[in-house]
Amino acid sequence: IPMSGGNTKRQILIMKDFGSTILCCTPSYALNIAEVMAEEKVNSSQLRLKCGLFGAEPWSEGMRREIEKKLNIDALDIYGLSEVIGPGVASECIEEKSGLHIFEDHFIAEIIDPKTGRTLPYGQIGELVFTTITKEAFPVLRYRTRDISRLIPTPCSCGRTLVRMERISGRTDDMLIIRGVNVFPSQIESVLMEVEGVEPHYQLIVSREGTLDVLEIQVEINESIFTDEIKGLERLAKRVEDDIKDLLGVSCQVRLVEPKTIQRSEGKAKRVIDKRKI
């Protein structure tokens, strides 16, 4: 059952009543569904869901583990663009979940340098470009997706020989440059998902103090530590700040917020608020 708008509680009831086995939505909305299920005392065992196909926004391995644990399903990454064909350009295999198999009988994939347009060899990270082979009426030639990935030519151990694309790490147009450091929301998410006590709901707020960029990360804490003493919460915030500095080399201010404070989305999650442009 695809999820695109509407009342989350009603959609959960539809999944129960119709015995849906596949869920298609954004990964952030899948977590929203899991959250509402917990509130409504709906156990994943009451559903017949077996697998979820998630896309339309970058997501981390940590978020995959969270979705699989809370919904008790296999969570697979699927990729597509409405300008090309919609979902169905590439997908992970359930056997390995290691790169998305591009359907090369319909699409030619390339990686280019987003600044120069120069084609990059297999294995190098750059902007994903597609040419359609079988699309009629509205074919596209070397269409620039703005998505950041790399191509993997070696056959997957599942047995398929199609070239694979690495999971999208971000977009050339949502990359933040903080004091000269390139930062993608998915990199921040990968750090947060490894820290016990915080939830996978966050926002990045970028502002400028004088001539310096300031990155604030608002992240929800879970119910279990919400009532902890102030010193414990301060240590948790400091740990997140240190982990992000160690991984990305950029300083940030982490603000822990109450559970369910950050606005949920039934489409693509709004991760970045850049006040430098205001």
KESE-949965 format. One record per residue (C-alpha): x negated, y negated, z; residue in three letters; residue number from 1. Coordinates in nm, 4 decimals. Layout:
{u: X | v: Y | w: Z | aa: ALA | i: NUM}
...
//
This chain:
{u: 0.0000 | v: 0.0000 | w: 0.0000 | aa: ILE | i: 1}
{u: -0.1525 | v: -0.3359 | w: -0.0967 | aa: PRO | i: 2}
{u: -0.1398 | v: -0.6133 | w: 0.1623 | aa: MET | i: 3}
{u: -0.0978 | v: -0.9670 | w: 0.0325 | aa: SER | i: 4}
{u: 0.0898 | v: -1.2014 | w: 0.2602 | aa: GLY | i: 5}
{u: 0.4049 | v: -1.1422 | w: 0.4597 | aa: GLY | i: 6}
{u: 0.4595 | v: -1.0432 | w: 0.8194 | aa: ASN | i: 7}
{u: 0.1867 | v: -0.8154 | w: 0.9577 | aa: THR | i: 8}
{u: 0.4211 | v: -0.6363 | w: 1.1991 | aa: LYS | i: 9}
{u: 0.6624 | v: -0.5624 | w: 0.9147 | aa: ARG | i: 10}
{u: 0.3805 | v: -0.4311 | w: 0.6963 | aa: GLN | i: 11}
{u: 0.2731 | v: -0.1926 | w: 0.9719 | aa: ILE | i: 12}
{u: 0.6298 | v: -0.0610 | w: 0.9916 | aa: LEU | i: 13}
{u: 0.6321 | v: -0.0136 | w: 0.6130 | aa: ILE | i: 14}
{u: 0.3100 | v: 0.1884 | w: 0.6357 | aa: MET | i: 15}
{u: 0.4694 | v: 0.4082 | w: 0.9025 | aa: LYS | i: 16}
{u: 0.8028 | v: 0.4519 | w: 0.7269 | aa: ASP | i: 17}
{u: 0.6618 | v: 0.5239 | w: 0.3816 | aa: PHE | i: 18}
{u: 0.3695 | v: 0.7350 | w: 0.4991 | aa: GLY | i: 19}
{u: 0.1154 | v: 0.5238 | w: 0.3128 | aa: SER | i: 20}
{u: -0.2252 | v: 0.6913 | w: 0.2778 | aa: THR | i: 21}
{u: -0.4285 | v: 0.4102 | w: 0.1156 | aa: ILE | i: 22}
{u: -0.4648 | v: 0.0502 | w: 0.2340 | aa: LEU | i: 23}
{u: -0.5830 | v: -0.2263 | w: -0.0008 | aa: CYS | i: 24}
{u: -0.6601 | v: -0.5704 | w: 0.1410 | aa: CYS | i: 25}
{u: -0.9449 | v: -0.7914 | w: 0.2538 | aa: THR | i: 26}
{u: -1.1612 | v: -0.6428 | w: 0.5315 | aa: PRO | i: 27}
{u: -1.0796 | v: -0.9329 | w: 0.7645 | aa: SER | i: 28}
{u: -0.7085 | v: -0.8650 | w: 0.7206 | aa: TYR | i: 29}
{u: -0.7624 | v: -0.4949 | w: 0.7929 | aa: ALA | i: 30}
{u: -0.9015 | v: -0.5965 | w: 1.1319 | aa: LEU | i: 31}
{u: -0.6009 | v: -0.8231 | w: 1.1791 | aa: ASN | i: 32}
{u: -0.3741 | v: -0.5236 | w: 1.1134 | aa: ILE | i: 33}
{u: -0.5676 | v: -0.3197 | w: 1.3708 | aa: ALA | i: 34}
{u: -0.5328 | v: -0.6025 | w: 1.6219 | aa: GLU | i: 35}
{u: -0.1557 | v: -0.6276 | w: 1.5741 | aa: VAL | i: 36}
{u: -0.1252 | v: -0.2475 | w: 1.5947 | aa: MET | i: 37}
{u: -0.2936 | v: -0.2580 | w: 1.9363 | aa: ALA | i: 38}
{u: -0.0562 | v: -0.5330 | w: 2.0511 | aa: GLU | i: 39}
{u: 0.2453 | v: -0.3332 | w: 1.9327 | aa: GLU | i: 40}
{u: 0.1142 | v: -0.0097 | w: 2.0884 | aa: LYS | i: 41}
{u: 0.0917 | v: 0.1560 | w: 1.7458 | aa: VAL | i: 42}
{u: -0.1778 | v: 0.4236 | w: 1.7438 | aa: ASN | i: 43}
{u: -0.3682 | v: 0.4995 | w: 1.4215 | aa: SER | i: 44}
{u: -0.2596 | v: 0.8636 | w: 1.4625 | aa: SER | i: 45}
{u: 0.0985 | v: 0.7486 | w: 1.4010 | aa: GLN | i: 46}
{u: 0.0013 | v: 0.6458 | w: 1.0481 | aa: LEU | i: 47}
{u: -0.0993 | v: 0.8660 | w: 0.7565 | aa: ARG | i: 48}
{u: -0.3721 | v: 0.6331 | w: 0.6370 | aa: LEU | i: 49}
{u: -0.6772 | v: 0.8168 | w: 0.5082 | aa: LYS | i: 50}
{u: -0.8748 | v: 0.5534 | w: 0.3237 | aa: CYS | i: 51}
{u: -0.8975 | v: 0.1797 | w: 0.2723 | aa: GLY | i: 52}
{u: -1.0228 | v: -0.0144 | w: -0.0317 | aa: LEU | i: 53}
{u: -1.1457 | v: -0.3539 | w: 0.0796 | aa: PHE | i: 54}
{u: -1.2814 | v: -0.6465 | w: -0.1163 | aa: GLY | i: 55}
{u: -1.2389 | v: -1.0136 | w: -0.2135 | aa: ALA | i: 56}
{u: -1.4850 | v: -1.1298 | w: 0.0551 | aa: GLU | i: 57}
{u: -1.8337 | v: -1.0270 | w: 0.1700 | aa: PRO | i: 58}
{u: -1.8367 | v: -0.7885 | w: 0.4673 | aa: TRP | i: 59}
{u: -2.1045 | v: -0.6103 | w: 0.6643 | aa: SER | i: 60}
{u: -2.1767 | v: -0.2509 | w: 0.7612 | aa: GLU | i: 61}
{u: -2.0846 | v: -0.3480 | w: 1.1156 | aa: GLY | i: 62}
{u: -1.7399 | v: -0.4556 | w: 1.0018 | aa: MET | i: 63}
{u: -1.7032 | v: -0.1278 | w: 0.8118 | aa: ARG | i: 64}
{u: -1.7742 | v: 0.0668 | w: 1.1315 | aa: ARG | i: 65}
{u: -1.5247 | v: -0.1484 | w: 1.3224 | aa: GLU | i: 66}
{u: -1.2487 | v: -0.0912 | w: 1.0645 | aa: ILE | i: 67}
{u: -1.3140 | v: 0.2828 | w: 1.0472 | aa: GLU | i: 68}
{u: -1.3073 | v: 0.3138 | w: 1.4252 | aa: LYS | i: 69}
{u: -0.9918 | v: 0.1085 | w: 1.4812 | aa: LYS | i: 70}
{u: -0.7881 | v: 0.2457 | w: 1.1878 | aa: LEU | i: 71}
{u: -0.9421 | v: 0.5948 | w: 1.1780 | aa: ASN | i: 72}
{u: -1.0007 | v: 0.5835 | w: 0.8021 | aa: ILE | i: 73}
{u: -1.2806 | v: 0.5795 | w: 0.5464 | aa: ASP | i: 74}
{u: -1.3466 | v: 0.2167 | w: 0.4509 | aa: ALA | i: 75}
{u: -1.4733 | v: 0.1681 | w: 0.0949 | aa: LEU | i: 76}
{u: -1.5911 | v: -0.1456 | w: -0.0795 | aa: ASP | i: 77}
{u: -1.4206 | v: -0.2271 | w: -0.4112 | aa: ILE | i: 78}
{u: -1.5179 | v: -0.5060 | w: -0.6479 | aa: TYR | i: 79}
{u: -1.3399 | v: -0.6952 | w: -0.9223 | aa: GLY | i: 80}
{u: -1.2619 | v: -1.0404 | w: -1.0573 | aa: LEU | i: 81}
{u: -0.9281 | v: -1.1698 | w: -1.1781 | aa: SER | i: 82}
{u: -1.1099 | v: -1.3322 | w: -1.4725 | aa: GLU | i: 83}
{u: -1.2465 | v: -0.9945 | w: -1.5815 | aa: VAL | i: 84}
{u: -0.9875 | v: -0.7303 | w: -1.4962 | aa: ILE | i: 85}
{u: -0.9069 | v: -0.7656 | w: -1.1269 | aa: GLY | i: 86}
{u: -1.0030 | v: -0.4924 | w: -0.8774 | aa: PRO | i: 87}
{u: -1.1605 | v: -0.1962 | w: -1.0525 | aa: GLY | i: 88}
{u: -1.4914 | v: -0.3207 | w: -1.1888 | aa: VAL | i: 89}
{u: -1.6871 | v: -0.1167 | w: -0.9349 | aa: ALA | i: 90}
{u: -1.6258 | v: 0.0904 | w: -0.6242 | aa: SER | i: 91}
{u: -1.8123 | v: 0.2894 | w: -0.3633 | aa: GLU | i: 92}
{u: -1.7857 | v: 0.6665 | w: -0.3612 | aa: CYS | i: 93}
{u: -1.6397 | v: 0.8230 | w: -0.0497 | aa: ILE | i: 94}
{u: -1.9257 | v: 1.0749 | w: -0.0350 | aa: GLU | i: 95}
{u: -2.2139 | v: 0.8308 | w: 0.0162 | aa: GLU | i: 96}
{u: -2.0806 | v: 0.4731 | w: 0.0539 | aa: LYS | i: 97}
{u: -2.4161 | v: 0.3559 | w: -0.0772 | aa: SER | i: 98}
{u: -2.3673 | v: 0.0970 | w: -0.3486 | aa: GLY | i: 99}
{u: -2.0704 | v: 0.0387 | w: -0.5774 | aa: LEU | i: 100}
{u: -2.0566 | v: 0.2448 | w: -0.8980 | aa: HIS | i: 101}
{u: -1.9998 | v: 0.0088 | w: -1.1921 | aa: ILE | i: 102}
{u: -1.7679 | v: 0.1520 | w: -1.4578 | aa: PHE | i: 103}
{u: -2.0150 | v: 0.1105 | w: -1.7403 | aa: GLU | i: 104}
{u: -1.7784 | v: 0.2450 | w: -2.0034 | aa: ASP | i: 105}
{u: -1.5951 | v: -0.0875 | w: -1.9629 | aa: HIS | i: 106}
{u: -1.8539 | v: -0.3368 | w: -1.8332 | aa: PHE | i: 107}
{u: -2.2157 | v: -0.4341 | w: -1.8907 | aa: ILE | i: 108}
{u: -2.3735 | v: -0.5704 | w: -1.5726 | aa: ALA | i: 109}
{u: -2.6797 | v: -0.7933 | w: -1.5400 | aa: GLU | i: 110}
{u: -2.8550 | v: -0.9805 | w: -1.2618 | aa: ILE | i: 111}
{u: -2.9841 | v: -1.3301 | w: -1.3378 | aa: ILE | i: 112}
{u: -3.1731 | v: -1.6013 | w: -1.1563 | aa: ASP | i: 113}
{u: -2.8890 | v: -1.8431 | w: -1.0650 | aa: PRO | i: 114}
{u: -3.1122 | v: -2.1469 | w: -1.1209 | aa: LYS | i: 115}
{u: -3.2783 | v: -2.0576 | w: -1.4519 | aa: THR | i: 116}
{u: -3.0345 | v: -1.8053 | w: -1.6005 | aa: GLY | i: 117}
{u: -3.3263 | v: -1.5679 | w: -1.6630 | aa: ARG | i: 118}
{u: -3.2378 | v: -1.1973 | w: -1.6572 | aa: THR | i: 119}
{u: -3.3953 | v: -1.0175 | w: -1.3620 | aa: LEU | i: 120}
{u: -3.5114 | v: -0.6531 | w: -1.3566 | aa: PRO | i: 121}
{u: -3.3371 | v: -0.3757 | w: -1.1648 | aa: TYR | i: 122}
{u: -3.3800 | v: -0.4049 | w: -0.7907 | aa: GLY | i: 123}
{u: -3.4172 | v: -0.7814 | w: -0.7726 | aa: GLN | i: 124}
{u: -3.1523 | v: -0.9906 | w: -0.5992 | aa: ILE | i: 125}
{u: -2.9711 | v: -1.2566 | w: -0.7979 | aa: GLY | i: 126}
{u: -2.6377 | v: -1.3572 | w: -0.9484 | aa: GLU | i: 127}
{u: -2.4149 | v: -1.0869 | w: -1.0945 | aa: LEU | i: 128}
{u: -2.3121 | v: -1.1305 | w: -1.4592 | aa: VAL | i: 129}
{u: -2.0597 | v: -0.9207 | w: -1.6543 | aa: PHE | i: 130}
{u: -1.9750 | v: -0.8614 | w: -2.0193 | aa: THR | i: 131}
{u: -1.6555 | v: -0.6707 | w: -2.0992 | aa: THR | i: 132}
{u: -1.6646 | v: -0.3936 | w: -2.3594 | aa: ILE | i: 133}
{u: -1.3027 | v: -0.2788 | w: -2.3828 | aa: THR | i: 134}
{u: -1.1039 | v: -0.5799 | w: -2.2580 | aa: LYS | i: 135}
{u: -0.8721 | v: -0.7068 | w: -2.5319 | aa: GLU | i: 136}
{u: -0.7227 | v: -1.0533 | w: -2.5966 | aa: ALA | i: 137}
{u: -0.9509 | v: -1.2177 | w: -2.3413 | aa: PHE | i: 138}
{u: -1.2986 | v: -1.0638 | w: -2.3551 | aa: PRO | i: 139}
{u: -1.5798 | v: -1.2299 | w: -2.1619 | aa: VAL | i: 140}
{u: -1.9478 | v: -1.2486 | w: -2.2531 | aa: LEU | i: 141}
{u: -2.2111 | v: -1.2761 | w: -1.9803 | aa: ARG | i: 142}
{u: -1.9599 | v: -1.4119 | w: -1.7312 | aa: TYR | i: 143}
{u: -2.1293 | v: -1.5632 | w: -1.4254 | aa: ARG | i: 144}
{u: -1.9580 | v: -1.4386 | w: -1.1110 | aa: THR | i: 145}
{u: -2.1490 | v: -1.6528 | w: -0.8548 | aa: ARG | i: 146}
{u: -2.1740 | v: -1.3328 | w: -0.6466 | aa: ASP | i: 147}
{u: -2.5130 | v: -1.2319 | w: -0.5061 | aa: ILE | i: 148}
{u: -2.6173 | v: -0.8673 | w: -0.5452 | aa: SER | i: 149}
{u: -2.8739 | v: -0.6385 | w: -0.7089 | aa: ARG | i: 150}
{u: -2.8480 | v: -0.3413 | w: -0.9445 | aa: LEU | i: 151}
{u: -2.9584 | v: 0.0109 | w: -0.8490 | aa: ILE | i: 152}
{u: -3.0317 | v: 0.2330 | w: -1.1548 | aa: PRO | i: 153}
{u: -3.1160 | v: 0.5569 | w: -0.9727 | aa: THR | i: 154}
{u: -2.8349 | v: 0.8168 | w: -0.9731 | aa: PRO | i: 155}
{u: -2.6338 | v: 0.8425 | w: -0.6531 | aa: CYS | i: 156}
{u: -2.6652 | v: 1.1666 | w: -0.4573 | aa: SER | i: 157}
{u: -2.2889 | v: 1.2104 | w: -0.5040 | aa: CYS | i: 158}
{u: -2.3733 | v: 1.3175 | w: -0.8611 | aa: GLY | i: 159}
{u: -2.2505 | v: 1.0116 | w: -1.0497 | aa: ARG | i: 160}
{u: -2.5033 | v: 0.8511 | w: -1.2834 | aa: THR | i: 161}
{u: -2.3406 | v: 0.5081 | w: -1.3263 | aa: LEU | i: 162}
{u: -2.5564 | v: 0.2131 | w: -1.2285 | aa: VAL | i: 163}
{u: -2.4689 | v: 0.0858 | w: -0.8836 | aa: ARG | i: 164}
{u: -2.4444 | v: -0.2682 | w: -0.7516 | aa: MET | i: 165}
{u: -2.5367 | v: -0.3454 | w: -0.3945 | aa: GLU | i: 166}
{u: -2.2618 | v: -0.4773 | w: -0.1699 | aa: ARG | i: 167}
{u: -2.2059 | v: -0.8502 | w: -0.2269 | aa: ILE | i: 168}
{u: -2.4080 | v: -1.0445 | w: 0.0293 | aa: SER | i: 169}
{u: -2.2566 | v: -1.3828 | w: -0.0485 | aa: GLY | i: 170}
{u: -2.1943 | v: -1.6331 | w: -0.3245 | aa: ARG | i: 171}
{u: -2.4145 | v: -1.8947 | w: -0.4771 | aa: THR | i: 172}
{u: -2.1416 | v: -2.1473 | w: -0.3925 | aa: ASP | i: 173}
{u: -2.0886 | v: -2.0468 | w: -0.0258 | aa: ASP | i: 174}
{u: -2.4537 | v: -2.0218 | w: 0.0646 | aa: MET | i: 175}
{u: -2.5446 | v: -2.2700 | w: 0.3352 | aa: LEU | i: 176}
{u: -2.8812 | v: -2.4406 | w: 0.3409 | aa: ILE | i: 177}
{u: -2.9676 | v: -2.5207 | w: 0.7015 | aa: ILE | i: 178}
{u: -3.2931 | v: -2.7126 | w: 0.7414 | aa: ARG | i: 179}
{u: -3.4276 | v: -2.5496 | w: 0.4262 | aa: GLY | i: 180}
{u: -3.3151 | v: -2.1958 | w: 0.5174 | aa: VAL | i: 181}
{u: -3.0618 | v: -2.0132 | w: 0.2978 | aa: ASN | i: 182}
{u: -2.7835 | v: -1.8684 | w: 0.5154 | aa: VAL | i: 183}
{u: -2.4893 | v: -1.6512 | w: 0.4098 | aa: PHE | i: 184}
{u: -2.1909 | v: -1.5875 | w: 0.6411 | aa: PRO | i: 185}
{u: -2.2365 | v: -1.2123 | w: 0.5901 | aa: SER | i: 186}
{u: -2.5850 | v: -1.2369 | w: 0.7478 | aa: GLN | i: 187}
{u: -2.4367 | v: -1.4004 | w: 1.0571 | aa: ILE | i: 188}
{u: -2.1672 | v: -1.1344 | w: 1.0676 | aa: GLU | i: 189}
{u: -2.4225 | v: -0.8534 | w: 1.0584 | aa: SER | i: 190}
{u: -2.5819 | v: -0.9956 | w: 1.3737 | aa: VAL | i: 191}
{u: -2.2512 | v: -1.0464 | w: 1.5562 | aa: LEU | i: 192}
{u: -2.1355 | v: -0.6920 | w: 1.4854 | aa: MET | i: 193}
{u: -2.4377 | v: -0.5553 | w: 1.6707 | aa: GLU | i: 194}
{u: -2.3669 | v: -0.7515 | w: 1.9899 | aa: VAL | i: 195}
{u: -2.1436 | v: -0.5820 | w: 2.2433 | aa: GLU | i: 196}
{u: -1.8759 | v: -0.8097 | w: 2.3844 | aa: GLY | i: 197}
{u: -1.8013 | v: -1.0240 | w: 2.0790 | aa: VAL | i: 198}
{u: -1.5296 | v: -0.9727 | w: 1.8200 | aa: GLU | i: 199}
{u: -1.5697 | v: -0.9824 | w: 1.4372 | aa: PRO | i: 200}
{u: -1.3801 | v: -1.3126 | w: 1.4239 | aa: HIS | i: 201}
{u: -1.6012 | v: -1.6160 | w: 1.3788 | aa: TYR | i: 202}
{u: -1.6448 | v: -1.9515 | w: 1.2066 | aa: GLN | i: 203}
{u: -1.9552 | v: -2.1420 | w: 1.1043 | aa: LEU | i: 204}
{u: -1.9358 | v: -2.5166 | w: 1.1538 | aa: ILE | i: 205}
{u: -2.2114 | v: -2.7241 | w: 0.9961 | aa: VAL | i: 206}
{u: -2.2601 | v: -3.0891 | w: 1.0840 | aa: SER | i: 207}
{u: -2.5420 | v: -3.3414 | w: 1.0747 | aa: ARG | i: 208}
{u: -2.6988 | v: -3.5251 | w: 1.3639 | aa: GLU | i: 209}
{u: -2.9133 | v: -3.8040 | w: 1.2243 | aa: GLY | i: 210}
{u: -3.1103 | v: -3.6376 | w: 0.9459 | aa: THR | i: 211}
{u: -3.0944 | v: -3.2841 | w: 1.0896 | aa: LEU | i: 212}
{u: -2.8407 | v: -3.0131 | w: 1.0082 | aa: ASP | i: 213}
{u: -2.6713 | v: -2.8504 | w: 1.3074 | aa: VAL | i: 214}
{u: -2.5114 | v: -2.5044 | w: 1.2841 | aa: LEU | i: 215}
{u: -2.2468 | v: -2.4128 | w: 1.5414 | aa: GLU | i: 216}
{u: -2.1078 | v: -2.0606 | w: 1.5469 | aa: ILE | i: 217}
{u: -1.7728 | v: -2.0106 | w: 1.7156 | aa: GLN | i: 218}
{u: -1.7170 | v: -1.6449 | w: 1.7949 | aa: VAL | i: 219}
{u: -1.4426 | v: -1.4720 | w: 1.9909 | aa: GLU | i: 220}
{u: -1.5273 | v: -1.2598 | w: 2.2920 | aa: ILE | i: 221}
{u: -1.3242 | v: -0.9489 | w: 2.3629 | aa: ASN | i: 222}
{u: -1.0713 | v: -0.9121 | w: 2.6405 | aa: GLU | i: 223}
{u: -1.2996 | v: -0.6935 | w: 2.8535 | aa: SER | i: 224}
{u: -1.5492 | v: -0.9734 | w: 2.9265 | aa: ILE | i: 225}
{u: -1.3158 | v: -1.2735 | w: 2.9017 | aa: PHE | i: 226}
{u: -1.2974 | v: -1.3000 | w: 3.2806 | aa: THR | i: 227}
{u: -1.6724 | v: -1.2530 | w: 3.3377 | aa: ASP | i: 228}
{u: -1.8651 | v: -1.5125 | w: 3.5334 | aa: GLU | i: 229}
{u: -2.0034 | v: -1.8141 | w: 3.3489 | aa: ILE | i: 230}
{u: -2.3649 | v: -1.6998 | w: 3.3788 | aa: LYS | i: 231}
{u: -2.2844 | v: -1.3717 | w: 3.2054 | aa: GLY | i: 232}
{u: -2.1178 | v: -1.5535 | w: 2.9153 | aa: LEU | i: 233}
{u: -2.4114 | v: -1.7927 | w: 2.8901 | aa: GLU | i: 234}
{u: -2.6506 | v: -1.4970 | w: 2.8633 | aa: ARG | i: 235}
{u: -2.4333 | v: -1.3465 | w: 2.5887 | aa: LEU | i: 236}
{u: -2.4318 | v: -1.6720 | w: 2.3892 | aa: ALA | i: 237}
{u: -2.8090 | v: -1.7041 | w: 2.4322 | aa: LYS | i: 238}
{u: -2.8610 | v: -1.3482 | w: 2.3078 | aa: ARG | i: 239}
{u: -2.6603 | v: -1.4186 | w: 1.9904 | aa: VAL | i: 240}
{u: -2.8581 | v: -1.7386 | w: 1.9315 | aa: GLU | i: 241}
{u: -3.1876 | v: -1.5526 | w: 1.9747 | aa: ASP | i: 242}
{u: -3.0839 | v: -1.2638 | w: 1.7466 | aa: ASP | i: 243}
{u: -2.9833 | v: -1.5053 | w: 1.4704 | aa: ILE | i: 244}
{u: -3.3072 | v: -1.7000 | w: 1.5083 | aa: LYS | i: 245}
{u: -3.5091 | v: -1.3765 | w: 1.4898 | aa: ASP | i: 246}
{u: -3.3276 | v: -1.2546 | w: 1.1753 | aa: LEU | i: 247}
{u: -3.2785 | v: -1.5756 | w: 0.9785 | aa: LEU | i: 248}
{u: -3.5334 | v: -1.8135 | w: 1.1235 | aa: GLY | i: 249}
{u: -3.2708 | v: -2.0795 | w: 1.1875 | aa: VAL | i: 250}
{u: -3.1572 | v: -2.2244 | w: 1.5195 | aa: SER | i: 251}
{u: -2.7867 | v: -2.2417 | w: 1.6022 | aa: CYS | i: 252}
{u: -2.5497 | v: -2.3233 | w: 1.8846 | aa: GLN | i: 253}
{u: -2.3168 | v: -2.0363 | w: 1.9770 | aa: VAL | i: 254}
{u: -1.9847 | v: -2.1228 | w: 2.1362 | aa: ARG | i: 255}
{u: -1.7876 | v: -1.8321 | w: 2.2776 | aa: LEU | i: 256}
{u: -1.4132 | v: -1.8832 | w: 2.2476 | aa: VAL | i: 257}
{u: -1.1127 | v: -1.7043 | w: 2.3935 | aa: GLU | i: 258}
{u: -0.9676 | v: -1.3956 | w: 2.2249 | aa: PRO | i: 259}
{u: -0.7316 | v: -1.4709 | w: 1.9325 | aa: LYS | i: 260}
{u: -0.8458 | v: -1.8348 | w: 1.9179 | aa: THR | i: 261}
{u: -0.9853 | v: -1.8315 | w: 1.5649 | aa: ILE | i: 262}
{u: -0.7159 | v: -1.8492 | w: 1.3005 | aa: GLN | i: 263}
{u: -0.6382 | v: -1.5218 | w: 1.1263 | aa: ARG | i: 264}
{u: -0.5946 | v: -1.4993 | w: 0.7510 | aa: SER | i: 265}
{u: -0.3852 | v: -1.2652 | w: 0.5380 | aa: GLU | i: 266}
{u: -0.6107 | v: -1.3421 | w: 0.2429 | aa: GLY | i: 267}
{u: -0.9758 | v: -1.4350 | w: 0.2375 | aa: LYS | i: 268}
{u: -1.1040 | v: -1.5392 | w: 0.5777 | aa: ALA | i: 269}
{u: -1.2201 | v: -1.9014 | w: 0.6000 | aa: LYS | i: 270}
{u: -1.5633 | v: -1.8598 | w: 0.7532 | aa: ARG | i: 271}
{u: -1.7318 | v: -2.1964 | w: 0.6887 | aa: VAL | i: 272}
{u: -1.6417 | v: -2.5547 | w: 0.7796 | aa: ILE | i: 273}
{u: -1.9044 | v: -2.7860 | w: 0.6363 | aa: ASP | i: 274}
{u: -1.8587 | v: -3.1307 | w: 0.7878 | aa: LYS | i: 275}
{u: -2.1622 | v: -3.2664 | w: 0.6026 | aa: ARG | i: 276}
{u: -1.9400 | v: -3.3137 | w: 0.2965 | aa: LYS | i: 277}
{u: -1.6699 | v: -3.5050 | w: 0.4827 | aa: ILE | i: 278}
//
